[in-house]
Amino acid sequence: MVLSKVPFGSTGMEVTRVGFGAWAVGGGGWAFGWGAQDDEKSVAALRHAVEAGVNWVDTAAVYGLGHSERVVAEALRGMPEADRPYIFTKCGLRWNEEDPYEPQRRVGAPASIRWEVEQSLERLEVERIDLYQMHWPAEDGTPLEEYWDALLRLKEEGKIRAAGLSNHSVAQLEVAEKLGHVDSLQPPFSAIRRTSAPEIAWCAAHSTGVIVYSPMQSGLLSGTMTAERVRALEDDWRARDPEFQGERLARNLALADALRPIAAQRKVSVGAIAVSWALSWPGVTGAIVGARDAAQVDGWLPAASLELTTEELGAISKAIVSTGAGDGPVRPEE
């Protein structure tokens, strides 16, 4: 399948509007795992996405404490160079090997970043990473200027093709941009979590690519999540997420239900509508969408080419307001 591509900021790369998210395929057994996961299904899902035309995969060193990157390498091993997707990964979260459930430390020390990139290159079995991102602002006392300079140096050396930031504010983007261009930003963004709109607008004004994560709000807007499924979550970080609890959960599931008529009219999944909503915002280059098996890929793949109408966007904005789900502007023009 041939999916249309769009320029990824000023990186020179052109990407499909959806990318394969490899957080969940890291499996369980760590602080932010999604529960047990079958590696064979993960490999099959990723290969299915690539065969369907998806040309980038997003992972991180911390996903599964290195396991996700190894699964990505296994899925791509032996794949012809012309068919291989771009590989995006992240640094800046260090974990305790002896206690995988201990919260990861947000480290920005340049020496740590240099060590981390070598580890990721080895696990991913590549000579260069297409996009390397600082996962979160550092909390070890390292100034943003220092860890951003470290990423820029890796780019100069050819170890990474592009350098980006994840979960950073407009003020932090401004600081980094003065040192060297921010190639991309990865913010959380969905019809529930809409507070990254200012960062997306900043990126649009600075030729910075934007790949949003959790456009289905970690499954809440997939159309398959229920209160019963939430109660049954085991070894899954979502069980601790406020969006999966109490009144917030009820509002979020009500919003998912409100998307069903649009999905039925378009003959796509509720999840595809949710992803398409995120992609409708000016400045958003692509959306990272996770999958545990090939069937889940097929569920959100239509979002790669789906464009919501003004009427549909209006109906969704009304549903957001009426359900009270989430925070932030409900339409791009706001």
C-alpha positions in Angstrom: 0.0 0.0 0.0 1.2 3.5 -0.8 0.4 6.1 1.9 0.8 9.8 1.2 3.7 11.5 2.9 4.3 15.0 4.2 7.5 17.0 5.0 8.7 16.4 8.5 9.6 19.9 9.5 12.9 20.9 7.9 14.6 17.5 8.4 14.4 16.5 4.8 12.5 13.4 5.7 8.9 12.8 4.4 6.7 10.8 6.7 3.3 9.1 6.6 0.7 10.8 8.8 0.7 7.9 11.2 3.7 6.1 12.7 4.0 2.9 14.6 4.3 3.5 18.4 6.4 0.9 20.2 5.7 1.8 23.8 3.4 -1.1 24.5 5.5 -3.7 22.7 8.1 -3.1 25.4 5.9 -5.4 27.5 5.3 -5.5 31.2 7.6 -5.8 34.2 8.5 -2.2 34.7 7.0 1.0 36.1 5.2 2.2 32.9 4.6 -1.1 31.2 1.3 -2.1 29.5 1.1 -5.6 30.8 2.4 -8.8 29.3 3.0 -8.7 25.5 3.8 -11.4 23.0 7.0 -10.5 21.1 5.9 -12.5 18.1 2.7 -10.5 17.8 4.7 -7.3 18.3 7.0 -8.2 15.4 4.1 -9.2 13.2 2.3 -5.9 14.0 5.2 -3.7 13.2 6.0 -5.6 9.9 2.3 -5.4 9.0 2.3 -1.6 9.5 5.4 -1.2 7.3 3.9 -3.5 4.6 0.8 -1.3 4.8 2.9 1.8 4.0 3.7 3.2 7.4 7.3 4.6 7.1 8.4 5.4 10.6 8.4 3.8 14.0 8.7 5.6 17.4 10.3 3.9 20.4 12.5 4.8 23.4 15.3 3.3 25.3 13.1 3.2 28.5 10.2 1.3 26.9 10.5 -2.2 28.4 13.9 -1.0 29.7 15.5 -1.6 26.4 13.2 -4.4 25.2 11.2 -2.3 22.8 14.2 -1.2 20.9 15.3 -4.9 20.6 11.9 -5.9 19.3 12.0 -3.1 16.7 15.4 -4.4 15.6 14.1 -7.9 15.3 11.1 -6.8 13.2 13.3 -4.9 10.8 16.1 -7.4 10.6 16.6 -8.6 7.1 14.2 -6.0 5.6 15.5 -4.5 2.3 17.0 -1.0 2.9 14.4 0.6 0.6 11.6 -0.8 2.6 12.9 0.0 6.1 11.0 2.7 8.0 12.7 5.7 9.7 13.6 4.9 13.4 12.9 7.5 16.0 13.9 6.9 19.7 14.6 8.8 22.9 17.1 9.4 25.7 17.1 11.0 29.1 15.4 8.4 31.2 17.7 6.1 33.3 16.4 3.1 35.2 17.6 0.8 38.0 18.4 -2.6 36.6 17.9 -4.1 40.1 14.4 -2.6 40.6 12.5 -2.2 37.3 9.5 -0.7 39.1 11.5 2.1 40.6 10.6 5.4 38.8 13.1 6.3 36.1 15.5 9.2 36.7 15.3 12.2 34.2 19.0 12.6 33.4 20.4 15.2 31.0 24.2 14.9 31.7 26.0 15.0 28.2 28.1 12.0 29.2 24.9 10.0 30.0 23.3 11.0 26.7 26.4 9.9 24.7 26.4 6.6 26.6 22.6 6.2 25.9 22.9 6.8 22.2 25.5 4.1 21.8 23.3 1.7 23.7 20.3 2.5 21.5 22.4 2.1 18.3 23.5 -1.3 19.5 20.0 -2.5 20.5 18.4 -1.1 17.3 21.2 -2.6 15.1 21.7 0.6 13.1 24.6 3.0 12.4 22.5 6.1 12.6 19.2 7.0 14.4 16.9 9.1 12.2 15.4 11.1 15.1 16.8 11.2 18.6 14.7 13.0 21.2 15.2 14.1 24.8 12.3 12.3 26.5 11.6 14.8 29.3 13.2 17.9 30.7 16.1 16.8 32.9 15.8 16.8 36.7 19.4 16.0 37.6 20.5 19.7 37.5 21.7 19.7 33.9 20.6 22.9 32.2 18.5 22.5 29.0 21.3 24.3 27.1 23.8 21.5 28.0 21.6 18.5 27.0 20.4 20.2 23.9 24.0 21.0 22.9 24.8 17.3 23.4 22.1 16.3 21.0 23.2 18.9 18.4 26.8 17.5 18.7 25.5 13.9 18.0 23.8 15.3 14.9 27.0 17.0 13.8 28.9 13.7 14.2 26.3 11.8 12.1 25.2 9.5 14.9 21.7 10.9 14.5 20.0 12.5 11.5 17.7 14.9 13.4 17.4 16.1 17.0 14.1 16.7 18.8 12.5 17.3 22.2 9.6 15.5 23.8 7.3 16.9 26.6 8.9 20.3 26.5 7.1 23.7 26.8 7.2 26.7 24.6 9.6 28.5 26.9 12.0 25.5 26.7 11.6 25.3 22.9 12.6 28.9 22.7 15.8 28.3 24.8 16.8 25.3 22.6 16.1 27.1 19.3 18.6 29.8 20.2 21.3 27.2 20.3 20.3 25.2 17.3 17.2 24.3 15.4 14.7 22.0 17.1 13.9 19.5 14.4 10.8 18.1 16.1 8.6 18.1 19.1 6.7 15.1 20.5 3.9 16.3 22.8 0.9 14.4 24.2 -2.2 15.4 22.2 -5.7 14.0 21.9 -9.3 15.1 22.1 -9.0 14.5 25.8 -5.5 16.0 26.5 -5.5 19.2 24.4 -3.1 21.4 26.5 -0.2 21.1 24.1 -1.9 23.3 21.5 0.5 26.3 22.2 3.6 24.1 21.6 2.1 22.8 18.4 1.4 26.4 17.2 5.0 27.4 18.1 6.3 24.5 16.0 4.2 25.5 13.0 5.8 29.0 13.2 9.3 27.6 13.4 9.4 24.8 10.7 9.6 22.3 13.5 7.9 18.9 12.9 5.4 17.6 15.4 4.6 14.0 16.1 1.9 13.7 18.7 1.7 10.8 21.1 -1.4 9.1 22.6 -3.9 10.5 20.1 -6.3 7.8 21.4 -5.4 8.7 25.0 -3.8 5.4 25.7 -6.8 3.5 24.4 -9.6 5.5 26.0 -10.7 6.8 22.6 -10.1 3.5 20.7 -13.8 2.6 20.9 -12.9 -0.7 22.6 -12.2 0.4 26.1 -14.8 -0.1 28.8 -15.0 0.3 32.5 -14.8 -3.4 32.9 -11.6 -3.6 30.9 -10.1 -0.8 33.0 -10.9 -2.7 36.2 -9.2 -5.8 34.8 -5.9 -4.0 34.0 -2.9 -5.8 35.5 0.8 -4.7 35.6 -0.4 -1.8 33.5 0.5 1.9 34.3 -2.9 3.0 33.0 -4.5 1.6 36.2 -2.9 4.4 38.1 -3.7 7.1 35.5 -6.3 9.6 36.7 -7.9 9.6 33.2 -8.8 6.0 33.8 -10.4 6.6 37.2 -13.7 7.8 38.5 -15.6 10.7 36.9 -12.8 11.3 34.4 -13.1 7.8 33.1 -16.9 8.2 32.7 -16.4 11.5 30.8 -13.7 10.1 28.6 -15.7 7.0 27.7 -18.7 9.2 27.0 -16.6 11.2 24.5 -15.6 7.9 22.8 -19.2 7.0 22.5 -19.9 10.4 20.9 -17.4 9.5 18.1 -19.3 6.3 17.2 -21.8 7.9 14.8 -19.0 9.6 12.8 -17.0 6.4 12.7 -20.1 4.5 11.5 -20.8 7.1 8.8 -17.2 6.9 7.6 -17.0 3.1 8.0 -13.9 3.3 10.1 -13.1 2.6 13.8 -13.7 5.1 16.6 -9.9 5.1 17.1 -9.3 6.2 13.5 -11.6 9.2 14.1 -9.7 10.1 17.3 -6.4 9.9 15.5 -7.7 11.9 12.5 -9.0 14.6 15.0 -5.4 15.1 16.3 -4.0 15.2 12.8 -6.5 17.9 11.8 -4.7 20.5 13.9 -2.4 22.8 11.8 1.2 22.1 12.8 0.8 18.4 13.5 2.9 16.4 11.1 2.0 12.9 12.2 0.6 10.8 15.0 2.2 8.0 16.9 -0.2 5.1 17.3 0.5 1.9 19.2 -0.5 -1.6 18.3 -0.1 -5.0 20.0 -1.1 -7.0 16.9 -1.8 -6.6 13.2 -5.6 -6.2 13.7 -5.0 -3.1 15.8 -2.9 -1.6 13.0 -5.8 -2.1 10.6 -8.1 -0.3 13.0 -6.2 3.0 13.0 -4.5 2.9 9.6 -7.4 4.7 7.8 -6.5 7.8 9.8 -3.4 8.2 7.6 -5.6 9.5 4.8 -8.9 10.5 6.5 -9.8 14.2 6.6 -12.6 15.2 8.9 -15.1 17.7 7.6 -15.9 21.1 9.2 -19.2 19.6 10.3 -17.6 16.6 11.9 -15.0 18.7 13.7 -17.9 20.8 15.0 -19.7 17.8 16.2 -16.6 16.6 18.0 -16.0 19.9 19.7 -19.6 19.9 20.9 -19.1 16.4 22.3 -16.0 17.5 24.1 -17.9 20.4 25.7 -21.0 18.4 26.6 -19.1 15.5 28.1 -16.6 17.7 29.9 -13.7 15.4 28.9 -10.2 16.7 29.2 -8.7 20.2 29.1 -7.6 22.7 26.4 -9.0 24.2 23.3 -11.6 22.1 21.5 -11.0 23.4 17.9 -7.8 24.5 16.1 -9.0 28.1 15.6 -9.2 28.6 19.4 
